[in-house]
Amino acid sequence: MVLDKDLLDGIPVFLTVAEHKSFTLAAAQLGITPTAVSKAIRVLEERHGVVLFQRTTRKVALTEAGQALFSRLHPATQEIDEAIAALGQFRDKPIGTLRLNMKRSACTYLVEPIIAEFRQKYPDVKLDITIDEGLTDLLEGRYDAGIRLGESVDKDMVGVRLTPDLAFHVVGSPEYFKRSGKPTKPEDLQQHDAIMYRFVTSGTFHRWEFVRSKRQFFVDLPSPVVVNNRDILINFARQGLGLAYVAQYEVERELAEGSLVPVLSEFIPKTSGLYLYFPARTQAQLKLRAFIDMVTKVRGGSAIGDC
């Protein structure tokens, strides 16, 4: 099969505009002028006799025809990208863009300590890190890997354990405990204010789990404040607005400086550690192997295996 080269003329520009919903941002990514982007889209629309974008001074949106085209082309371009990226496996060093998705706390705890060394050792690998409080589909988002709690990782992914099981605490500020007193058992929490965390993807609340005599149970608390961002959750707890249920690694600095104080830790079960996870077909990429080797070396992670 011989592909007509004119058939693809303007398609990369179309896909970039569709992804960014902006001619200006598309031009910046492609390294051309917005005028050149507009011309390419106009030529593409005239060639096929359809309008692909609705444009105003404030907004760019796909038309029905444009959306149909994008829905068909986007998966195909992902396959092409992966095919080209696979060529890097034949090189003698890691190269290319490594796209990662993780929560901010995981980035602070696991990536920030190694990023300078990684960049120095692998200058040909570009790290593209997306901070995302939700649980993102790696394939749909075109990510190479993500970092999440092991219990959140789909079973069809390959996982690398980066941390031991994690300790959780109920924490509050010294000012809060001076004002409201410290709970000594989980049931005491009914008399306290809680700052609740709502999961971004599911919209459900994170229920506070405890254990006594090997029996696990939950305590539902009165909550004057609800957030869906872990940084805000911790900041509000520091301000004395209420108690928060957090992983120890998220608040190590606050615990060390005393701006947050843990309580009820002996009643809280540990949970699965943090995992780097990815589709099986991507694990042979040298850029991903390089990242895995470094982060597991620093944090003492395990060898590759199914989650």
N, C-alpha and C positions, 0 to 999 in steps of 0.2 A: 504493500500500500504506500502510495506517494502522497504526502500531505501537502495541500496547496498552501504555500507560505503566506499568501495574502489572507487566508482564512483566519490566521492568528494575529494579523495586524490590528493593533489597538486593544487586544484582549488583556494583556498585562496591565494596561492603563485602566481599563474597565474594572478589573478585579480589585485594583488598589483603591480606586475611588469608592467602589461598593463597600469595601472593608472599612474605610475611614469615614465614609459619608461626608467627604470633603475633598474638593478639588485642590485646595491649598496644601493640605496634609499629604495628599497623594503625590503632588508635585515635589514636595520636600523629600519624600521617601524615594521617589524615582530619580531625583536629581535633575529634574527639568522644570520649566516654568509653568505656572498655572495656565498660561495661554496655550502652551503646547498640549497640556492635558485636555483643555476644552476642545482644541482642534481635533485631537485624536478621538475623543468621544463623539464629536459631531460627524466625523468621517465614518465612524463605525455605525452610527445611527442611520446615516444616509445610505450606507452600503446595504443595510438590511431592511430599511424602510420602516423602522420602529423607533419610538422614543424610549430610551433606557433609564433616564433620570428626570425627575421633576426638580427644577432648580429655582430657588428664590434667593434673595439677598442674605437670608439667614440660615437656610436649610437646603440640604441635598438629600433626596430620597429616591429609592428605586421605584420605577413604575412596575406594573404587574409583569410586563414583558421583561424588564430588567431583572426582577426578582427570579423569574423562571430561568433566565439565562445564568444568573449567579448560582442558583441552587444546583444546576447541572455541572457548571464549570469548577466550582470550589473544591468538591471532592477529587476531581481529576487533577487539579493543580497540586493538591496534597500528595497524590501518588507520584506526580512528577518530581516534586521537591524531595520526597523520600528516595526516589530512584537516583537522583543526582547526588544526594547526601551519602547514599550507600557507596558511591565511588571513593569517598574518603577512607573507607576501610582498606583500600589498597595503598594508601599513602603510608609513609614511615613515621608520621607524627599526628597527634590530634589536631583537627582543624575544623572550622565552621562555627555556626551559632548554636549554642546549647540553651534551649528554652526551658525554663524551670518555673513551676507554679507551687506556691507555698504560702502559709500564713506568715504574718510579720514576725511573730514570736519565734517561729522556726528559723526564719532568716537570721534574726539577731543571734540566736543560740548556736546555729550550726554553720551558717554560710559566712557571716561577717568575720569570724575568727580565721577563716582560711582563704578569703577571696584575694588578699594581696599576694599570698604565696602562690595561689593558683594562677593568677594573671602573670606572675613573674616566670613560673615554670612552663605555662602553656600560652604564650603570647598570641598564637594563631587561633585561639578559641575565644569567641565573643560570648559572654554570659548575658542572657536576656531573661531577667527575673521578674515575674509577675507576682505581686503580693495580693492574695485573694483569701478572704475569710470564708468563702463558700467552698464547696467541694466540686471541683471543675472536672469535666470529662477531658482527659488528656488528648484523645484522638480528635475530638471536635475542636478543641482549642489549639491543636497543632503544637502541643508541648512534647518535649522529649521525656520529661520526668516530673514528678511532683514529690512533695514531702508532706506527709500527714500521719496521724495516729494509725497504728497498724489495724485497729478495729474499723477504720474508715475506708481501708483500701479494698477494692474489688478483688475477688479471688482469682480472676483471670489475669491479674497483673503479677509481674515479678517484683519481689520486694527485698530490700536490703535494710536490715535493722541498723539504725544509727545510734540508738540509745537503749539503756536498760528500761524495764518497766518504770513508769513515771509516778512520782509521788504527787498527790494533790493536797491542798490545804484550804480551809476557810480562813480568809484574812480580813483584817480590818485595821484602821489607823489607830494609833495610841489615843488620839482625841476621841474617836468613836467609843473605844472601850472605856475611857474615863467617864464618858457621858452615859453609856448604856450598860456597862458591865460586860464581863466575858461569859459566854456560854460554857458550861462544863460538860454538857451532853447534847447530842443532836436535838432532842426534844425542846431544849431551851431556845432554839432558834425561832420558835413561834413568837417569841417576845422581842425579836430583833428585826431590823430592816435589812432587806437583801437587794443587791443589785443583780438582776437576772440577765443572763446571756441568751439571746435568741439566735439560733442557727440561721445563717444567711440562706442556705439552699432550701431547707425544709420549712423554715419559719417556726419550728417548735422550740420550746424552752429547754435549756440544759438543766435537767433535774439533778438535785444534789443527792448523791449516793453515799450511804454509810454502811458500816458493818459492825455487828455486835454478836459475839459468840458464833462466828462463822455464818451469821444470817445477814444477808444484805437487805437494805430497805431504803426508801426515799423519804425525804422531808420536803414538803411543799411550803414555801414561805410567803409571807406578805411582801410585796415588792413595789415600792413607789417609783422605781427606776428600772427600765428595760433597755438594753443596748444590743447591737449586733456587731460590735467591734471590740476585740480583746484589749487594745490599748486604752480605749475609753473606759472599759470595765475597770481596769486597774487604776487609771487616773481618778475615777470617781471614788473608788475605795480609799485611795490616798487622801482624798479631800474629806473623808469622814461621812460620806453620804449613806454608807451601809456596808454590809459584808459581801465579799465576793468569793466564789469557789473557783480556784485557779490551780494550774500545774505549777510545781515548784520552779521549773526552769523559766517560767514566764515572769517570775517576781524575785529572782535571785538577788538582783541589785537592791530592790526595795527591802527585802528581808535582811540583807547585810547592813544596810544603813539604818534600819529600824523604822522606816516610814510605814511599813506594813508589818503586822504581827500575826503569826499563825495560831489558830486554835483548832481543837477537835481533830488534830492530825491522826491520833491513834484510832479514830473511828472511821477513817477514810481509806478504802481499798486502793491499791495501786492499779494503774491501767496500762494498756499496751504502750510500748515505746514508740518513738518516731521512726518512720520508715521512709526511705527513698524508694519510690515505686515507678514502674514504667512498663510498657508493652514488651512482651518477650522479644519481638523482632527488632527492637532498638538496642538491645543490650550489647551487641557487637560493635556499636559505634565507638570509635576511639575517643571521641570527645566525652562521651558519657562514661566510658571506662576510666578515663583520667579523673573525672570528678568523683566517681565512686571510690577510687583508690585513695584519694586525698581525704575526703570527708570521713571515711571509715577508719583511716589511719589516725586521724585526730581524735575521733570520738569512740574508737574501739568497736566499730560496728562488726556485724557478722558477714560471712560470705554470702554471695548471691543464692537465693533460694525462694521458693514460692511462699507467699504470705499465708 
